[in-house]
Amino acid sequence: MTGDSEDPNADVQYHLEVGPEDVADTVLLPGNPERLEKIVAHWEDHEIRARHREYRTATGSYEGTPISVTSTGIGSPSAAIAVEELARVGCDTFIRVGSCGALQREMDVGDLVITTGGVRQEGTSDEYVREDYPATADYEVVSALVAAAERLGYDYHTGVTMSADSFYAGQGRPGYDGFEAAGSEELVDQLKEANVKNIEMEASAIMTLANLYGLRAGAVCTVYANRETGEFRTEGESRAAETATLATHLLAKMDAKKREAGVDRWHAGLSLEEY
């Protein structure tokens, strides 16, 4: 039996140190804890609710819509812990917000990538479900992110994201002293030819867990590097944060419209024009 001090089902969660009253229904999930302050800068107000290890949580509002953010640290293992514990306290929608490497030549540094599905090269989701289970983004989240990017006038791309467990060998980069993992030389070319749009380290695990638990998830990342052209700049960091924030507001309006129409899912016959 698990001791009470480490009970993963306690009201206050073991790693995140949050309870049901600390978070909104929708949570933005950046990796870097320092990105939290850049995200809440787009909100009307916020309050820091918890700080523990790599996890920092703040809750506030945007255009009257409650919204939270929890940093996850680098990689899928810690991101999965965040999803697990946030789900336990009532959160139902997760949007990964981060940076990525682009794989297609036409994708510029500073562009956004809105994930529609994931290549599960991370190992965390393998511990939950068979390896051929798809990592897919919820289409309502994708729709809200696309609508937000359009309203904000940001250049964006939609498509499949590969999530890796390693920044170096797992993404086709040399390791220390020139070490090259088996298959690393071909990795980027193979992904590019398969029309995969970008590489990052958390999205596929977040989406897989959300699908398993009947929750909603998606991802929006700013391109920092293009692996085809060799260009690299930390540019446009706030665009993903602003897009995810507006998308959260639009999702709340979509949910209200669904309730008004008496339907369970968003569809093309509904409209947010008045919003």
BAVO-976857 format. One record per atom (N, C-alpha, C, O): residue in three letters; x, y, z. Coordinates in steps of 0.001 Angstrom, whole numbers, padded with zeros to 6 digits, always signed. Each point is the difference from the previous one (the first is absolute). Layout:
N
ALAXYZ...
END
This chain:
275
MET+000843-001196+000000MET-000843+001196+000000MET+000886+001258+000000MET+001052+000031+000639THR-001500+001005-001370THR+000719+001258-000015THR-000323+000783+001259THR-001168+000116+000369GLY+002194+000430+000307GLY-000225+000788+001201GLY-000763+001275-000300GLY+000046+000516-001117ASP-000753-000007+002128ASP-000804+001196-000202ASP+000821+001185-000488ASP-000501+000819-000770SER+001752-000714+001203SER+000820+001153-000366SER+000338+000007-001487SER+000393+001032-000544GLU-000545-002173-000109GLU+000286-000066-001427GLU-001229-000452-000786GLU+000135-000493-001119ASP-001319+000651+001681ASP-001226-000446-000641ASP-000275+000851-001230ASP-000267+001193+000140PRO+000321-001768-001355PRO-000217+000784-001219PRO-001438+000442-000167PRO-000296+000770-000914ASN-000610-001230+001765ASN-001394+000392-000102ASN-000422+000983+001088ASN-001189+000289+000135ALA+002138+000227+000640ALA-000314+000963+001051ALA-000492+001301-000628ALA+000283+000285-001164ASP-001025+000503+001948ASP-000521+001261-000518ASP+001117+000929-000457ASP-000098+000615-001062VAL+001163-000508+001862VAL+001164+000779-000406VAL+001003-000952-000618VAL+000469-000935+000648GLN-000147+001181-001901GLN+000788-000966-000758GLN+001469-000021+000422GLN+000574+001029+000357TYR+000007-002198-000404TYR+001322-000264+000565TYR+001108+000827-000655TYR+000830+000582+000699HIS-000811-000524-002036HIS+001072+000718-000685HIS-000359+001454-000270HIS+000841+000878+000191LEU-002058-000600-000626LEU-000383+001356-000373LEU-000388+000859+001207LEU+000079+001227-000052GLU-000495-001878+001132GLU-000462+000686+001203GLU-001168+000944-000291GLU-000050+001114+000521VAL-000887-001568-001357VAL-001218+000753-000276VAL-001213-000833+000386VAL+000052-001230+000017GLY-001141+001920+000290GLY-001277-000634+000272GLY-001045+000506-000970GLY+000305+000845-000841PRO-001542-001344+000933PRO-001051+000378-000947PRO-000267+001504-000058PRO-000385+000517-001049GLU+000582+000182+002151GLU-000296+001428+000033GLU+001121+000848-000613GLU-000146+001215-000131ASP+001246-001839-000238ASP+001169+000743-000478ASP+000048+000181-001510ASP+000762+000832-000493VAL-001548-001585-000243VAL+000168-000033-001452VAL-001327+000145-000732VAL-001059-000335+000530ALA+001136+000837-001755ALA-001153+000123-000885ALA-000173-001301-000793ALA+000818-000913+000114ASP-001864+000835-000902ASP-000249-001194-000814ASP+001078-000190-001058ASP+000405-001127-000285THR+000060+002229-000296THR+001012-000054-001060THR+001343+000457+000543THR+000101+001023+000676VAL+000935-001809-000988VAL+001345+000288+000505VAL+000980+000051-001168VAL+000039-000917-000821LEU+000742+001971+000747LEU+001096+000086-000963LEU+001216-000675+000613LEU+000262+000141+001194LEU+000482-000878-002019LEU+001115-000806+000499LEU+001303+000365-000712LEU+000357-000648-000984PRO+000358+001665+001456PRO+001352+000242-000505PRO+000978-000944+000686PRO-000289-000512+001081GLY+001432+000280-001692GLY+001019-000790+000666GLY+000783+000840+000994GLY+000121-000356+001172ASN+000410+001474-001650ASN+000880+000862+000780ASN-000786+000760+001066ASN-000932+000726-000346PRO+001273-000865+001638PRO-000694+000776+001039PRO+000112+001508-000206PRO-000899+000743+000394GLU+001992-000283-001008GLU+000174+001426-000228GLU-000972+000540-001042GLU-000224+001208-000081ARG-000355-002108-000720ARG-000963+000436-001020ARG-001342+000367+000630ARG-000820+000662-000636LEU+000592-001082+001869LEU-001277+000282+000654LEU-000273+001503+000060LEU-001105+000443-000315GLU+002093+000332+000713GLU-000208+001443+000119GLU-000294+000632-001355GLU-000739+000981-000077LYS+001301-001524-000976LYS-000254+000543-001333LYS-001416-000348-000472LYS-000596+000736-000786ILE+000071-001851+001267ILE-001362-000390-000359ILE-001019+000859+000739ILE-000927+000529-000615VAL+001090-000386+001925VAL-000999+000750+000781VAL+000023+001485-000332VAL-000928+000723+000364ALA+001965-000254-001046ALA+000043+001401-000423ALA-001129+000322-000970ALA-000372+001164-000153HIS-000173-002179-000499HIS-001107+000205-000942HIS-001362-000016+000693HIS-001016+000301-000628TRP+000987-000645+001905TRP-001268-000124+000714TRP-000372+001314+000679TRP+000822+000908+000127GLU-002082-000828+000307GLU-000456+001186+000731GLU+000517-000006+001439GLU+000297+001052+000567ASP-000194-002236+000010ASP+000464-000130+001378ASP+000476-001429+000204ASP-000314-000896-000783HIS+001074+000704+001847HIS+000443-001361+000318HIS+000505-000049+001432HIS+000329+001022+000603GLU-000278-002226-000083GLU+000550-000255+001333GLU+000797-001298-000044GLU-000484-001010-000512ILE+001697+001033+001045ILE+000793-001219+000094ILE-000636-000915+001042ILE-000202+000409+001144ARG-000113-001635-001529ARG-000676-000921+000904ARG+000922-001067+000582ARG-000270-000520+001082ALA+001355+000185-001783ALA+000893-001044+000518ALA+001361+000092-000669ALA+000118+000417-001152ARG+000924-000820+001909ARG+001366-000122-000508ARG+000597-001246+000636ARG+000133-000067+001222HIS+000221-000905-002023HIS+000624-001206+000529HIS+000793-000673-001115HIS-000556-000329-001048ARG+001840+000126+001269ARG+000884-000584-001013ARG-000118+000822-001293ARG+000055+001229+000037GLU-000216-001913-001181GLU-000118+000717-001263GLU-001395+000548-000251GLU-000235+000695-000988TYR-000692-001013+001891TYR-001399+000357-000206TYR-000336+001335+000672TYR+000123+000139+001217ARG-000546+000834-002018ARG-000515+001264+000500ARG-001397+000184-000584ARG-000199-000185-001200THR-000760+000544+002033THR-001383+000139-000446THR-000529+001382+000341THR+000174+000486+001118ALA-000824+000141-002092ALA-000688+001278+000208ALA-001397-000107-000591ALA-000220-000722-000972THR-000716+001444+001563THR-001374+000031-000490THR-000462+001449-000061THR+000309+000798+000885GLY-001044-000468-001930GLY-000507+001356-000178GLY-001162+000008-000963GLY-000785-000946-000059SER+000683+002037-000706SER-001098+000107-000963SER+000443+000775-001228SER+000929+000806+000051TYR-001609-001067-001147TYR+000220+000712-001256TYR-001358+000255-000632TYR-000732-000941-000309GLU+000393+002209+000115GLU-001317+000360-000540GLU-001118-000659+000802GLU-001033-000383-000550GLY+001256+000258+001857GLY-001004-000599+000866GLY+000015-001512+000060GLY-000777-000593+000748THR+001646-000048-001522THR+000094-001465-000017THR+001062-000475+000982THR+001147+000436-000096PRO-001486-001314+001036PRO+001017-000556+000902PRO+001035-000796-000778PRO-000333-000698-000958ILE+001590+000803+001373ILE+001088-000675-000707ILE+001134-000270+000973ILE+000265+000797+000900SER+000403-001928-001089SER+001152-000348+000833SER+001197-000337-000872SER-000134-000270-001193VAL+001302+000293+001812VAL+001231-000438-000647VAL+000808-000789+001013VAL+000117+000393+001160THR+000443-001517-001610THR+000903-000805+000832THR+001228-000354-000826THR-000126-000615-001059SER+001296+000988+001521SER+001221-000416-000694SER+000260-001474+000296SER-000320-000489+001083THR+000900-000211-002049THR+000190-001445+000128THR+001457-000423+000045THR+000285-001169+000263GLY+000658+002089-000512GLY+001376-000440-000158GLY+000192-000597-001385GLY-000913+000000-000827ILE+002110-000506+000591ILE+000332-000541-001323ILE-000380-001469-000090ILE+000349-000796+000871GLY-001067+000444-001929GLY-000229-001401-000312GLY-001344-000552+000427GLY-000717+000591+000807SER+000399-001744-001377SER-001311-000620+000191SER-000231-000594+001390SER-001131+000068+000481PRO+002126-000646+000195PRO-000295-000550+001337PRO-000591+001029+000949PRO-001004-000272+000658SER+001611+001449-000576SER-000524+001018+000913SER-001284+000616-000534SER-000858+000406+000783ALA+000707-000328-002120ALA-001248+000514-000575ALA-001158-000938+000319ALA-001111+000455+000274ALA+001363-001756-000309ALA-001049-000977+000312ALA-000438+000115+001460ALA-001184-000136+000307ILE+002133+000384+000586ILE-000354+000210+001407ILE-000934+001200+000125ILE-000981-000044+000742ALA+001291+001115-001470ALA-000850+001189+000058ALA-001416-000301-000471ALA-000969+000402+000645VAL+000845-001107-001766VAL-001330-000337-000505VAL-000743-000885+000994VAL-001176+000230+000283GLU+001856-001233+000242GLU-000625-000905+000975GLU-000567+000779+001193GLU-001158-000184+000376GLU+001977+001046+000207GLU-000410+000656+001234GLU-000993+001131-000257GLU-000875+000250+000829LEU+000998+000428-001954LEU-000980+001026-000338LEU-001360-000621-000302LEU-001036+000556+000366ALA+001040-001708-001034ALA-001267-000689-000263ALA-000668-000416+001295ALA-001225+000041+000113ARG+002023-000440+000864ARG-000544-000441+001286ARG-000694+001131+000768ARG-000865-000257+000837VAL+001244+001506-001122VAL-000642+001115+000693VAL-001025+000707-000881VAL-000449+001100+000323GLY+000077-001737-001445GLY-001135+000476-000781GLY+000288+000684-001311GLY-000946+000403-000677CYS+002196-000246+000272CYS+000307+000632-001287CYS-000366-000943-001140CYS+000181-001213+000109ASP-000699+001775-001207ASP-000439-000861-001098ASP+000568+000380-001361ASP-000244-000698-000984THR+000998+001795+000910THR+000556+000440-001277THR+001439+000446+000211THR+000291+000764+000920PHE+000616-001248-001781PHE+001423+000270+000143PHE+000570+000489-001329PHE-000211-000621-001042ILE+000931+001732+001089ILE+000639+000530-001202ILE+001489+000164+000262ILE+000413+000855+000784ARG+000379-001673-001440ARG+001453+000136+000088ARG+000424+001272-000712ARG-000421+000253-001129VAL+001251+000546+001783VAL+000489+001264-000538VAL+001518-000031+000080VAL+000560-000106+001090GLY+000110+000197-002234GLY+001450-000098+000082GLY+000707+000441-001257GLY-000521+000788-000790SER+001724-001312+000620SER+000822+000276-001166SER+000331-001327-000683SER-000159-001070+000586CYS+000619+001159-001820CYS+000242-001233-000764CYS+000992+000247-001119CYS+000371+001135-000296GLY+000048-002235-000317GLY+000798+000042-001209GLY-000865-000386-001188GLY-000661-001038+000023ALA+000661+001865-001058ALA-000787-000281-001200ALA+000762-000921-000937ALA+001231-000008-000022LEU-001986-000773-000758LEU+000612-000965-000907LEU-000207+000331-001476LEU+000695-000546-000857GLN-001632+001423+000553GLN-000302+000337-001378GLN+000608+001360-000362GLN-000060+000942+000789ARG+000644-000849-001989ARG+000764+001184-000404ARG-000816+001286+000071ARG+000538+001057+000330GLU-001837-001139-000638GLU-000815+001215-000079GLU-000408+000559+001360GLU-000649+001044+000068MET+001016-001716+001000MET-000377+000442+001342MET+001079+000936+000553MET+001157-000393+000146ASP-001541+001616+000156ASP+000956+001010+000444ASP+000127+000031+001517ASP-000936-000348+000720VAL+002095+000764-000247VAL+000168+000248+001430VAL-001014+001061+000420VAL-000144+001030-000658GLY-000555-001293+001760GLY-001043+000890+000468GLY-001391-000432-000382GLY-000973+000468+000591ASP+000848-001365-001584ASP-001308-000555-000356ASP-000518-000881+001133ASP+000763-000444+000858LEU-002056+000202-000872LEU-000622-000921+000947LEU-000266-001337-000660LEU-000277-000069-001197VAL+000363-000995+001986VAL-000432-001329-000442VAL-001112-000452+000934VAL+000193-000109+001210ILE-001361-000153-001790ILE-001149-000506+000731ILE-000109-001489-000292ILE-000227-000404-001140THR+000388-000397+002167THR+000102-001449-000161THR-001374-000633-000226THR-000956+000297+000715THR+000873-001169-001715THR-001223-000780-000227THR+000160-001452+000448THR-000986-000680+000284GLY+002223+000212-000224GLY+000285-001361+000443GLY+001474-000141+000289GLY+000796+000871-000351GLY-000429-001973+000995GLY+001380-000142+000430GLY+000627-001334-000335GLY-000660-001039+000019VAL+001959+001085-000329VAL+000824-001201-000095VAL+000548-000259+001399VAL+000720+000829+000555ARG-001066-001979+000008ARG+000325-000285+001401ARG+001404-000589+000128ARG+000156-001186+000289GLN+000865+002019-000506GLN+001360-000493+000177GLN+000443+000111+001457GLN+001043-000537+000372GLU-001827+001229+000455GLU+000276-000010+001440GLU-000452-001349+000577GLU-000860-000670-000572GLY+001435+000291+001680GLY-000314-001306+000561GLY-001090+000007+001057GLY-000496-001059+000385THR+000115+002244+000091THR-000965+000068+001099THR-001344-000593-000376THR-000560-000797+000752SER+000036+001179-001911SER-001327-000482-000383SER-000011-001501-000261SER-001055-000630+000073ASP+002233+000039-000380ASP+000072-001454-000181ASP-000339-000737+001292ASP-000419-001157-000043GLU+000592+001803+001177GLU-000290-000634+001277GLU-001490+000053+000339GLU-000440-000571+000998TYR-000328+001260-001836TYR-001447+000093+000180TYR-000778-000862-000995TYR-001044-000552+000346VAL+001539+000433-001567VAL-000812-000609-001048VAL+000911-000539-001099VAL+001143+000437-000136ARG-001646-001372-000635ARG+000783-000629-001075ARG+000556+001043-000960ARG-000580+001073-000167GLU+001714-001395-000468GLU+000750+000993-000761GLU-000702+000471-001265GLU+000346+001054-000533ASP-001348-001825+000027ASP-000694+000444-001207ASP-001250+000832+000307ASP-000753+000341-000912TYR+000529-000014+002183TYR-001099+000902+000374TYR+000364+001414-000442TYR+001105+000459+000289PRO-001995+000243-000978PRO+000366+001317-000533PRO-000030+001098+001050PRO-000827-000013+000912ALA+001740+000958-001056ALA-000014+001216+000812ALA-000659+001080-000844ALA+000618+000526-000926THR-001855-000192+001233THR-000732+000971-000804THR-000443+001181+000852THR-000355-000151+001169ALA+000383+001317-001776ALA-000489+001201+000672ALA-001521+000048-000110ALA-000571-000427-001003ASP-000072+000945+002033ASP-001445+000182-000048ASP-000333+001051-001058ASP+000619+001063-000041TYR-001599-001365-000813TYR-000258+000904-001114TYR-000592+001328+000457TYR+000150+001005-000694GLU-000814-000979+001840GLU-000489+001278+000514GLU+001166+000884+000421GLU-000020+001207-000240VAL+001025-001788+000859VAL+001189+000762+000385VAL+000729+000502-001235VAL+000421+001155-000049VAL-000268-002022-000956VAL+000643+000416-001251VAL-000765+001155-000628VAL+000603+000988-000422SER-001926-001103+000356SER-000826+001048-000600SER+000168+001324+000737SER+000106+001054-000626ALA-000083-001109+001952ALA+000149+001216+000794ALA+001379+000624-000208ALA+000117+001222-000095LEU+000922-002044+000025LEU+001355+000511-000219LEU+000129+000631-001384LEU+000613+001057-000142VAL-001183-001691-000871VAL+000031+000557-001354VAL-000755+001331-000036VAL+000485+000976-000571ALA-001661-000940+001176ALA-000784+001242+000027ALA+000757+001107+000719ALA-000029+001154-000428ALA+000709-001503+001524ALA+000767+000990+000750ALA+001160+000538-000830ALA+000224+001210-000042ALA+000511-002097-000615ALA+001127+000439-000830ALA-000478+000896-001138ALA+000658+000983-000343GLU-001805-001326-000240GLU-000561+000826-001069GLU-000368+001380+000524GLU+000316+001005-000637ARG-000973-000943+001780ARG-000418+001289+000558ARG+001198+000866+000356ARG-000047+001223-000130LEU+001127-001866+000584LEU+001191+000740+000404LEU+000915+000333-001173LEU+000925+000800+000135GLY-001184-001411-001278GLY+000795+000275-001189GLY+001357-000662-000021GLY+000917+000490-000658TYR-000770-001603+001372TYR+001283-000692+000048TYR+000081-001075-001078TYR-000983-000690-000270ASP+002141+000553-000337ASP+000216-001082-000967ASP+000065-001324+000751ASP+000670-000107+001027TYR-001372-000901-001545TYR-000053-001285+000694TYR-000063-001142-001000TYR-000333+000188-001170HIS+000661-001370+001657HIS-000064-001232-000765HIS-000712-001033+000859HIS+000130+000019+001224THR-000867-000904-001837THR-000647-001094+000725THR+000538-001325-000512THR+000333-000127-001179GLY-000247-000853+002058GLY+000453-001312-000435GLY+000539-000845+001129GLY-000259+000257+001176VAL+001018-001273-001559VAL+000485-001006+000943VAL+001304+000452+000651VAL+000894+000529-000660THR-000810-000750+001962THR+001165+000345+000809THR+000674-001277+000493THR-000683-000940+000405MET+002006+000896-000436MET+000717-001119+000618MET+000488+000431+001379MET+000638+001043+000142SER-000943-001853+000873SER+000466+000264+001364SER+001097-000996+000347SER-000200-001212-000081ALA+001358+001731+000467ALA+001163-000829+000313ALA+000298+000047+001485ALA-000461+000896+000707ASP+001230-001859-000238ASP+000438-000024+001397ASP+001367+000633+000195ASP+000395+000296+001128SER+000332-000084-002224SER+001360+000532+000088SER+000118+001230-000885SER-000448-000013-001147PHE+001046+001069+001667PHE+000218+001196-000819PHE+001112-000234-001012PHE-000022+000564-001094TYR+000991-001393+001455TYR+001141-000204-000876TYR-000184-001234-000888TYR-000469+000132-001131ALA+000821-001307+001604ALA-000042-001187-000851ALA-001400-000288-000534ALA-000154-000423-001145GLY-000865+000651+001968GLY-001360-000311-000415GLY-000572+000928-001037GLY-001055-000280-000568GLN+001738+001388+000308GLN-000452+000937-001024GLN+001006+000116-001146GLN-000018+000965-000765GLY+000891-001963+000663GLY+000938-000041-001121GLY+001188+000920+000157GLY+000670+000310-000985ARG-000387+000138+002207ARG+001172+000837+000243ARG+001124-000869+000566ARG-000272-001015+000642PRO+001526+001397-000870PRO+001106-000758+000587PRO+000046+000186+001506PRO-000323+001071+000512GLY+000723-002116+000191GLY+000201+000095+001430GLY+001395+000489+000315GLY+000701+000527-000864TYR-000311-000706+002095TYR+001321+000435+000443TYR+001099-000646-000825TYR-000047-001191-000305ASP+001038+002000-000050ASP+001188-000464-000705ASP-000346-000633-001343ASP+000692-000903-000470GLY-001805+001403-000160GLY-000361-000460-001335GLY-000763-001298-000055GLY-000228-000532-001087PHE-000176+000002+002237PHE-000760-001254+000012PHE-001257+000114-000862PHE-000719+000997+000058GLU+000466-002035-000860GLU-001203-000048-000828GLU-000755-001277+000290GLU+000547-001093-000142ALA-001803+001220+000548ALA-000848-001158+000259ALA-000367-000674-001309ALA-000035+000642-001050ALA-000234-001925+001113ALA-000389-000748-001194ALA-001239+000626-000620ALA-001002+000230+000678GLY+001085+000045-001985GLY-001136+000561-000729GLY-000158+001493+000108GLY-000909+000572-000602SER+001788+000083+001370SER-000184+001438+000213SER+000235+000813-001267SER-000628+001041-000190GLU+001522-001503-000677GLU+000275+000748-001222GLU-001215+000059-000910GLU-000196+000986-000712GLU-000622-002033+000728GLU-001152-000069-000890GLU-001278+000541+000625GLU-000987+000207-000705LEU+000987+000024+002011LEU-001234+000303+000719LEU-000722+001229-000550LEU-001183-000076-000332VAL+001875+001191+000235VAL-000643+001233-000437VAL-000528-000144-001421VAL-001113+000442-000287ASP+001880-001047-000602ASP-000458-000186-001374ASP-001230-000897-000061ASP-000925+000269-000766GLN+000909-001321+001559GLN-001158-000900-000002GLN-001250+000711+000502GLN-001083-000175-000559LEU+001226+000969+001602LEU-001148+000734+000525LEU-000476+001044-001004LEU-001200+000176-000207LYS+002143+000507-000406LYS-000350+001022-000986LYS-000759-000613-001173LYS-000997+000557-000460GLU+001471-001701-000021GLU-000662-000660-001126GLU-001388-000519+000375GLU-000862-000157-000865ALA+000651-000104+002138ALA-001317-000446+000472ALA-000921+001182+000295ALA-001102-000187+000515ASN+001549+001408-000840ASN-000761+001232+000191ASN-000254+000317+001475ASN-000969+000681+000335VAL+001840-001177+000540VAL-000042+000424+001397VAL+000474+001447+000053VAL+000974+000363-000659LYS-001655+000451+001432LYS+000268+001437-000017LYS+001096+000435+000961LYS+000781+000899-000314ASN-000717-001530+001483ASN+000910+000539+001018ASN+000356-001066+001027ASN-000618-001063+000070ILE+001638+001385+000724ILE+000467-000869+001081ILE-000030+000787+001307ILE+000430+001152+000053GLU-000938-001782+000990GLU+000088+000535+001355GLU+000009-001196+000951GLU+000356-001096-000434MET-000732+001249+001718MET+000271-001081+000936MET-001164-000392+000926MET+000177-000843+000880GLU-001354+001437-001065GLU-001091-000300+000941GLU-001357-000277-000626GLU-000807-000709+000602ALA+000529+001231-001770ALA-001370+000042-000516ALA-000648-001369-000129ALA-001162-000162+000372SER+001883-000828-000891SER-000650-001295-000259SER-000430-000694+001281SER-001038-000660+000027ALA+001822+000801+001032ALA-000398-000603+001284ALA-001223+000703+000570ALA-000921-000652+000491ILE+000910+001981-000555ILE-001146+000765+000507ILE-001266-000391-000746ILE-001041-000224+000619MET+001118+000140-001934MET-001183-000338-000803MET-000443-001437+000224MET-001198-000280+000053THR+002156-000631+000078THR-000357-001403+000232THR-000747-000170+001315THR-001041-000656+000048LEU+001573+001247+001016LEU-000674-000119+001291LEU-001378+000638-000033LEU-000954-000547+000553ALA+000845+001697-001196ALA-001298+000665-000075ALA-001015-000877-000718ALA-001145-000110+000439ASN+001552-000508-001530ASN-000915-000887-000726ASN-000391-001204+000837ASN-001164-000401+000002LEU+002110-000174+000699LEU-000302-001159+000840LEU-001023+000344+001081LEU-000830-000832+000366TYR+000898+002064+000142TYR-000854+000399+001121TYR-001246+000760-000425TYR-000756+000474+000849GLY+000531-000352-002169GLY-001179+000709-000480GLY+000065+001494+000210GLY-001030+000647+000191LEU+002242-000083-000224LEU+000212+001427+000182LEU+000426+000628-001324LEU+000186-000706-000991ARG-000031+002030+000971ARG+000404+000691-001218ARG+001443+000486+000123ARG+000432+000442+001065ALA+000300-000532-002168ALA+001382+000498+000014ALA+000427+000400-001400ALA-000521-000495-000999GLY+001475+001397+000955GLY+000609+000428-001242GLY+001319+000672+000304GLY+000455+000002+001144ALA+000163+000570-002166ALA+001306+000633+000193ALA+000208+001104-001021ALA-000415-000107-001154VAL+001068+001168+001604VAL+000442+001060-000901VAL+001415+000384+000405VAL+000260+000311+001162CYS+000649-000333-002125CYS+001409+000293+000273CYS+000523+001028-000985CYS-000400+000027-001164THR+001295+000812+001643THR+000683+000953-000855THR+001262-000643-000559THR+000741-000660+000728VAL-000500+000851-002011VAL+001207-000531-000644VAL+001205+000835+000420VAL+000045+001207-000234TYR+000926-001866+000854TYR+001274+000638+000345TYR+001097-000379-000995TYR+000948+000756-000213ALA-001089-001933-000389ALA+001045-000488-000908ALA-000644-000704-001181ALA-001048-000631+000139ASN+001675+000740-001293ASN-000421-000776-001160ASN+001112-000991-000320ASN+001102+000386-000389ARG-001410-001675+000560ARG+001012-001036-000158ARG+000381-000208-001455ARG+001016-000634-000282GLU-001799+001148-000638GLU+000317-000107-001430GLU+000930+001118-000449GLU+000945-000243-000751THR-001201+001463+001203THR+000794+001150-000445THR+001160+000317+000935THR+000937+000698-000390GLY-000991-001202+001615GLY+001043+000287+000971GLY-000176+001309+000741GLY+000870+000395+000776GLU-001993+000288-001005GLU-000252+001279+000663GLU-000408-000233+001446GLU-000752-000931+000289PHE+001245+001772+000628PHE-000370-000088+001412PHE-000043+001385+000616PHE+000971+000754-000072ARG-002129-000416+000692ARG-000140+001232+000767ARG-001111-000215+001030ARG-001004-000646-000303THR+001173+001175+001504THR-001071-000066+000998THR-000908+001203-000225THR+000075+001006+000706GLU-000923-001141-001701GLU-000842+001107-000448GLU-001473-000400+000078GLU-000361-001136-000308GLY-000477+002073+000719GLY-001439-000242-000010GLY-000506-000862+001137GLY-001035-000655-000129GLU+001761+000647+001253GLU-000371-000867+001116GLU-001415+000285+000499GLU-000734-000920+000364SER+000356+002200-000348SER-001298+000363+000566SER-001172-000382-000899SER-001144-000014+000454ARG+001410-000294-001720ARG-001107-000277-000920ARG-000765-001264+000380ARG-001229-000025-000054ALA+001948-001014+000434ALA-000679-001229+000412ALA-000809+000238+001265ALA-001118-000501+000125ALA+001671+001259+000810ALA-000694+000295+001253ALA-001267+000801-000255ALA-001053-000310+000558GLU+001144+001332-001392GLU-001161+000831-000298GLU-001062-000791-000750GLU-001195+000157+000251THR+001635-001008-001174THR-000938-000813-000775THR-000729-000997+000890THR-001214-000165-000115ALA+001948-000499+001001ALA-000625-000971+000908ALA-000959+000684+000965ALA-001044-000555+000343THR+001401+001769+000098THR-000877+000744+000905THR-001315+000355-000679THR-001072-000228+000561LEU+001149+000786-001769LEU-001226+000328-000733LEU-000791-001262-000330LEU-001230+000013+000049ALA+001920-001101-000383ALA-000677-001264-000303ALA-000791-000502+001200ALA-001087-000555-000159THR+001630+000747+001362THR-000725-000401+001207THR-001317+000762+000121THR-001032-000583+000333HIS+001070+001867-000601HIS-001217+000820+000017HIS-000987-000485-001070HIS-001197-000111+000265LEU+001696-000175-001465LEU-000878-000465-001075LEU-000601-001364+000330LEU-001163-000255-000313LEU+001947-000622+000943LEU-000537-001302+000411LEU-001146+000165+000992LEU-000996-000720-000064ALA+001145+001675+000984ALA-001081+000247+000957ALA-001260+000472-000723ALA-001107-000391+000369LYS+001268+001229-001395LYS-001149+000459-000773LYS-000592-001139-000832LYS-001217-000095-000153MET+002078-000760-000378MET-000475-001170-000740MET-000815-000924+000903MET-001052-000502-000395ASP+001551+000286+001609ASP-000710-000862+000949ASP-001364+000602+000358ASP-000990-000723+000115ALA+000943+002051+000060ALA-001270+000657+000299ALA-000974-000135-001172ALA-001196-000216+000193LYS+001728+000347-001407LYS-000841-000133-001194LYS-000540-001422-000124LYS-001145-000193-000407LYS+001948-000791+000750LYS-000460-001394-000030LYS-001134-000208+000995LYS-001003-000639-000319ARG+001158+001168+001501ARG-001058-000140+000999ARG-001291+000659-000477ARG-001091-000541+000182GLU+001229+001706-000790GLU-001159+000724-000511GLU-000710-000787-001091GLU-001227+000005-000089ALA+002026-000688-000748ALA-000568-000769-001115ALA-000418-001401+000412ALA-000657-000703-000767GLY+001034+000292+001977GLY-000352-001330+000475GLY+000769-001117-000673GLY-000530-001092-000207VAL+001815+001371-000143VAL+000831-001015-000650VAL+001247-000244+000841VAL+000382+000836+000819ASP+000246-001990-001029ASP+001179-000371+000779ASP+001314+000446-000622ASP+000988+000208+000705ARG-000975-000060-002032ARG+001254+000312-000680ARG-000185+001163-000956ARG-001080+000207-000551TRP+002150+000544+000366TRP+000005+001116-000934TRP-000091-000527-001422TRP+000590-001030-000327HIS-001330+001739-000518HIS-000097-000415-001404HIS-000161+001224-000896HIS-000194+001112+000490ALA+000274-001318-001802ALA+000023+001097-000957ALA-001289+000804-000016ALA-000003+001126-000498GLY-001074-001652+001016GLY-001253+000729+000024GLY-000091+001029+001099GLY-000951+000780+000036LEU+001930-000759+000873LEU+000026+000984+001087LEU+000931+001154-000374LEU+000852-000146-000876SER-001012+001273+001532SER+000791+001167-000358SER+000369+000797+001241SER-000738+000032+000985LEU+001905+000615-001055LEU+000443+000915+001052LEU+000089+001431-000523LEU+000713+000828+000567GLU-001421-000543-001628GLU+000124+001319-000616GLU-000285+001145+000967GLU+000627+001057-000077GLU-001598-001279+001007GLU-000347+001064+000936GLU+001072+000218+001063GLU-000054+000977+000746TYR+001023-001883-000675TYR+001057+000144+000982TYR+001245+000607-000650TYR+001011+000203+000672
END
